[in-house]
Structures are given as C-alpha cells and as structure tokens.
Amino acid sequence: MKNSFLIALSLFVIGKKSYPQEDTTQNFLEFKEVVIQNPDNKLADESVEHTPDLQQLTDKILSDIPGVTMIKRGNYAQEPTIRGLNNGQINSTIDGMQIFGACTDRMDPISSYVEPNNLSSIDVQMNPDEAAMGSSIGGGFQFKLIKAELNSKTRLRGRVGTGFQSNSMAVQTFGGIQWSRKRIAVQINSIYRRASNYKDGNGQEVAFSQYEKWNVAGNMALALHKNHILYLDYLQDDGRNIGYPALTMDVSFANAKMGAISHKYKNVERKFSQLETKLDYSFIDHAMDDTQCPAEMVPMHMDMPGTSQTFGIFSKGAFRLSEKHLLKIQINSYQNALHAEMTMYPDNGA
C-alpha cells in the first residue's frame, strides 16, 4: 500500500509585454477546430488545423502534436511522452484532477481513459511549471472535459456516428446529446470500441492485439447566479480483453470511474475577476493477466491486480492588478492510495 499527499501553491504575474524570442514551450489543441499553436506568441505564423474525427483514438490525436511521441506496446493504451520524458517525469490531469494509473508496468496511462468525444481540448505544456497543475520535469498533459452549454440557441441537439476498419475488423460507435435551458444544461456522450487482431504490413496476423471498451461521460451545469455556475461531472471507462503483443502479459480489465463537483465565479468587471474550486474523486481498477499467453512464453503464471484511489481539491483565482497585469493564484491538494498484488502459480507446488 502506498499513500501520498501533496499541496502546491502557484503564483503567476502576467504582463502585456513583447519578447524578442519565440516561446515554444506550450501547444494548445482545440477540439471544436483542432489547432496546434503557441497562444502566447502573437507573431507565430504557422498552425495546424483540421476537423476532428471523434472516432479516432486519443493516442492518434496525441501523436500528431509536435514534441509528443507514443510508446506502443499494442493496439491500445499507448503511453505518451514529451520530448522523451514519461510517467513520473511528466504530469497528466483530467480537467485539473490529479489521476494516477493502477498498473505497475504503466500499461494504463491516463490518456487511455478519455475519448475525443469526452474532450473540449488538450493542453500540452512542455515546461516544468505545467500550467500550475503540478510540478514536473518535462511538462504535462491537461485533458479538458466538454461542458454543457447554458442557454444554447438549440435547446436539444445530438450526434451519432459509427465506423469500421477492415484491418482488425474494428468497429466504433459513438453518440452524444445535450439539453439546454437558461438556468440548467445537461450533456451526455458515449462510445463503444471493439477490435480483433490486426495484420502487419506483410499480411501476418499480430496475435494478442485485440481489445474491447466502452466509455460514457456526462456533465450538468446549473446557473446559481449570473456570475456563479455549479458543474457536476462523471466519467466511466471500461476496457476488457486487452492484448499486448509486445509483452508477455495482457490485461483482463482496465476500469476507471471519476466524478467531480465544481463552482465557477466570473466577473470581468471586478478586480477579483474569477475563482474556480473543484472537489474530485477517482478510482481505477486494473488487472494484468497472462492466462491467454502460450505456455512457452510464460515460465510461471501470475496474476497482478492493482487499484488507484485519489481524492483531490483545487482552487484557483485571478486578480487584475492593473490594466496590464494579472495575478493568478492556485492551491492544489490530493491524496492518492495505490495497491498492487502479485500471485504466482508454479507448475509443481503451492
């Protein structure tokens, strides 16, 4: 059993000032119109824009971001790295929530528990401050969940989609719906994926590359006042029968449940212009399993289940000091409990 507790305080003073050199430490990916750019550099000429394909895996979208590379152990849950740094060297958050995988061999990165239709954007920070979401060596990822839109012009709207890939006989089906009024709005989205073993460039079947998963997320926005909004978030992601051809260990299941309640205050007319406070909880249940691997690949059968449970809270505010300066303050606290076991089953013995 491992328990950890962290409290972080970050202060930022931002001034309107021009700099002689370009700052290339941040990329921003917007899902409504996917943009990879440097928002702090107004003179940047190049950006990458394309319409998002919500049937793509999050891994594929991350791999298109400059500076991000993926470690691929199979057809599922690739591990993202930033300039060669991964895991404990970078920080990953979902909507500001600190989330930690339950696998001791890093077979369940946080990016594997979110889908493109869950997200409004992905922020990629490539400097140590990681946008005040936690300390790190190489930056981090901030996966921002889509929010229900209050007082939308269309009271009820939705979308559905499905796709098929001949290699691996993969199918994916997704859907989403939003209902909006002046004081309350609700949105729900979901996706189901299933894939068999795929074939390589020579037409050879790659064994243990199959997977199956479903994902559902929901958000409710409630306007308490014109400057106060209450948000409720829930996300659940369940994976089953996940194969890893590059390893001698597969995954029988990888499940995540996370929820949060947050309050946002915003009033641009006052010096104390905004404040956000969020309380969150997440639970990840993961089990490595080698029962399907050939006997010659596994000298000794073993089960390796693990869990990760995290409670967190953060609060951040902004103060307008003057026309050209903005002060941002953030306090972040979380407690994480990790538990893992390994049971070995020798052929001749207990």
TAKA-V225669 format. One record per pair of residues at least 4 apart in sequence whose ideal C-beta (glycine too) atoms are under 7 Angstrom apart, sorted by sequence separation. I is the first residue (numbers start at 0). GAP is how many residues later the second one is. D is the distance in whole Angstrom. If there is no record, write none. Layout:
i/gap/d
I/GAP/D
I/GAP/D
This chain:
i/gap/d
18/4/7
29/4/6
55/4/5
57/4/6
58/4/6
80/4/6
84/4/4
85/4/6
92/4/6
102/4/4
107/4/6
113/4/5
129/4/6
135/4/5
180/4/7
198/4/5
199/4/5
223/4/4
292/4/5
320/4/4
28/5/6
29/5/5
55/5/6
62/5/7
80/5/4
84/5/5
92/5/6
93/5/5
100/5/7
102/5/5
113/5/6
124/5/5
164/5/4
179/5/4
198/5/6
223/5/7
243/5/7
267/5/5
292/5/5
320/5/7
28/6/7
37/6/5
61/6/5
71/6/5
92/6/7
101/6/6
124/6/5
129/6/5
133/6/7
178/6/7
198/6/5
199/6/6
222/6/6
223/6/6
243/6/6
266/6/6
319/6/6
320/6/5
27/7/7
28/7/6
36/7/6
62/7/5
70/7/6
78/7/6
91/7/7
100/7/4
132/7/6
163/7/5
177/7/7
178/7/5
198/7/7
221/7/7
242/7/5
265/7/7
61/8/6
69/8/4
70/8/4
81/8/5
100/8/6
122/8/6
127/8/6
196/8/5
197/8/6
220/8/6
221/8/5
241/8/6
265/8/5
289/8/5
317/8/6
318/8/4
26/9/5
27/9/6
69/9/7
100/9/6
127/9/6
129/9/5
132/9/6
162/9/5
177/9/4
196/9/6
241/9/4
264/9/6
36/10/4
69/10/6
70/10/6
129/10/4
161/10/7
176/10/7
196/10/6
220/10/6
264/10/4
290/10/7
317/10/5
27/11/5
35/11/6
58/11/6
98/11/5
127/11/7
130/11/6
161/11/4
175/11/7
176/11/6
197/11/5
289/11/6
25/12/6
34/12/6
35/12/4
67/12/6
68/12/5
126/12/6
175/12/7
196/12/5
218/12/6
219/12/5
241/12/6
263/12/5
289/12/7
315/12/7
316/12/5
125/13/4
160/13/5
175/13/4
196/13/5
218/13/7
239/13/6
315/13/7
23/14/6
25/14/7
34/14/5
67/14/6
124/14/4
174/14/7
195/14/5
218/14/5
238/14/6
261/14/6
262/14/5
288/14/6
315/14/4
22/15/6
33/15/6
66/15/6
70/15/7
124/15/6
159/15/4
174/15/6
194/15/6
238/15/4
261/15/7
32/16/6
33/16/5
66/16/6
93/16/7
158/16/7
173/16/7
194/16/6
217/16/5
261/16/4
287/16/4
313/16/7
314/16/5
22/17/5
123/17/6
157/17/7
158/17/5
173/17/4
216/17/7
237/17/5
313/17/6
22/18/6
33/18/5
61/18/5
91/18/4
157/18/6
172/18/7
193/18/5
216/18/4
259/18/6
260/18/5
286/18/4
313/18/4
21/19/5
58/19/4
86/19/6
121/19/7
122/19/4
157/19/4
171/19/6
172/19/5
192/19/7
236/19/5
259/19/7
313/19/7
93/20/6
157/20/7
171/20/7
192/20/5
215/20/5
235/20/7
259/20/4
285/20/5
312/20/5
30/21/5
121/21/6
122/21/7
156/21/6
171/21/5
235/21/5
258/21/7
311/21/7
21/22/7
191/22/5
214/22/5
257/22/7
258/22/6
284/22/5
311/22/4
120/23/5
155/23/5
170/23/6
190/23/7
234/23/5
257/23/7
283/23/7
310/23/7
118/24/6
119/24/5
154/24/7
169/24/7
190/24/5
212/24/7
213/24/6
257/24/4
283/24/4
309/24/6
310/24/5
118/25/6
119/25/7
154/25/6
169/25/4
189/25/6
212/25/6
233/25/5
256/25/7
118/26/6
119/26/4
189/26/4
212/26/4
232/26/6
255/26/7
256/26/5
282/26/5
309/26/5
78/27/6
117/27/6
118/27/6
119/27/7
167/27/4
168/27/5
212/27/7
232/27/5
117/28/7
151/28/4
167/28/5
188/28/6
210/28/7
211/28/5
255/28/5
281/28/5
307/28/7
308/28/5
35/29/6
79/29/6
113/29/5
148/29/7
150/29/7
167/29/6
211/29/5
231/29/6
35/30/7
76/30/6
78/30/5
110/30/7
147/30/6
149/30/6
167/30/4
187/30/4
210/30/7
254/30/5
280/30/6
307/30/5
76/31/6
79/31/6
148/31/6
150/31/5
166/31/5
186/31/7
209/31/6
210/31/4
230/31/5
76/32/6
147/32/7
149/32/7
166/32/6
186/32/5
210/32/7
253/32/5
279/32/5
306/32/5
151/33/7
209/33/5
229/33/6
230/33/7
305/33/7
72/34/7
185/34/5
208/34/5
252/34/6
278/34/5
305/34/4
76/35/4
149/35/5
207/35/3
227/35/7
228/35/5
250/35/7
251/35/5
277/35/7
28/36/6
97/36/7
148/36/6
184/36/5
207/36/6
208/36/5
250/36/7
277/36/6
303/36/7
304/36/6
95/37/6
147/37/4
183/37/7
207/37/5
227/37/5
250/37/6
251/37/4
26/38/6
147/38/6
183/38/5
206/38/6
226/38/6
250/38/7
276/38/4
303/38/5
26/39/7
90/39/5
147/39/4
182/39/7
205/39/5
226/39/6
248/39/5
249/39/6
275/39/7
26/40/7
92/40/5
182/40/5
226/40/5
249/40/7
275/40/5
301/40/6
302/40/5
92/41/7
145/41/7
248/41/5
301/41/6
90/42/6
207/42/6
247/42/6
249/42/6
274/42/4
301/42/5
82/43/7
90/43/4
249/43/7
273/43/6
301/43/7
81/44/6
273/44/5
299/44/6
300/44/4
90/45/4
247/45/6
271/45/7
272/45/5
299/45/7
89/46/5
299/46/6
88/47/7
92/47/7
271/47/6
272/47/5
88/48/5
89/48/5
91/48/6
94/48/7
270/48/6
61/49/6
88/49/5
89/49/6
90/49/3
91/49/5
92/49/5
93/49/5
94/49/6
247/49/5
270/49/5
89/50/5
94/50/5
247/50/6
93/51/7
58/52/7
84/52/6
57/53/5
84/53/3
60/55/6
82/55/6
57/56/6
67/56/6
81/56/5
57/57/6
81/57/5
116/57/5
57/58/6
64/59/6
66/59/6
116/59/6
55/60/6
79/61/7
53/62/5
53/63/5
51/64/6
117/71/6
147/71/5
149/71/5
116/72/5
144/72/7
146/72/5
147/72/6
145/73/7
147/73/4
149/73/6
116/74/6
144/74/7
146/74/6
114/76/5
146/84/7
30/85/7
30/88/6
144/88/6
30/89/6
30/90/5
29/91/5
28/92/6
27/93/7
28/93/4
74/93/7
27/95/6
28/95/7
26/97/4
117/97/7
25/99/6
117/99/5
25/100/7
114/100/5
24/101/5
24/102/4
54/106/6
53/107/6
54/108/4
54/117/5
117/117/6
54/119/7
11/120/7
53/120/6
74/120/6
9/122/4
74/123/6
112/124/4
7/126/6
7/127/7
74/134/4
73/135/6
75/135/4
74/136/6
106/137/7
94/138/7
112/143/4
106/144/6
107/146/5
98/159/7
96/161/7
96/163/6
93/164/7
94/165/7
75/166/5
73/169/6
73/170/4
72/171/5
73/171/6
73/172/6
72/173/4
72/174/6
107/176/7
107/178/5
106/181/7
95/182/6
101/182/4
96/183/4
98/183/5
100/183/6
101/183/7
102/183/5
104/183/7
101/184/4
96/185/6
102/185/7
131/198/5
133/198/7
103/200/7
103/202/6
102/203/6
101/204/4
101/205/5
101/206/4
100/207/6
99/208/5
99/210/6
98/211/6
97/212/6
97/214/5
96/215/6
95/218/6
97/236/4
99/236/5
103/236/5
99/238/7
15/308/5
14/309/5
14/310/5
13/311/7
12/312/6
13/312/5
12/314/6
11/316/4
10/318/6
9/320/5
8/322/5
7/324/5
6/326/5
5/327/7
5/328/6
4/330/5
2/332/7
3/332/5
2/334/5
0/336/7
1/336/4
0/338/5
